[in-house]
Amino acid sequence: MYRIRRFGVMKTATVVAIMYMLVVGVFVIPFGLLALLVSPTQGSGGFGSASGILLFGVVAIFGYGLLGWVFTAVAAAVDNLAARWVTASDDDAGPAIHDPSRAVG
């Protein structure tokens, strides 16, 4: 059995952001196509036009991915910090056994 000691902040945040982008894309693409079908074909080129709907979809996908990356990076960093505090207190209370895999640095 393996024990997770810490998360790689950048890798974890990147993987979660990509998953968020894929999930949002799964919802944005069908609703965007539906919006294109029901939007009037003659318009002033505003937000209801094809370019406005496409722009909204791209901003939604990348914006959600960016926010997911930031919040996941913060959460992973806080988790690593908390794990360091808890592990340090466990090491102090346990027997003094030399384990090179737990060396700091």
Number of C-alpha atoms within 10 A of each C-alpha: 3 4 5 7 11 14 16 12 18 14 12 15 23 18 15 17 25 18 14 20 21 15 14 17 19 12 12 20 15 11 14 16 14 11 15 17 11 9 14 12 12 7 11 9 11 10 13 17 18 20 13 13 20 18 12 14 19 16 12 16 22 18 14 19 23 18 13 21 23 15 14 20 22 14 16 18 17 13 15 17 13 13 16 14 11 11 13 11 11 11 12 9 8 8 8 8 7 8 7 7 6 10 7 5 3
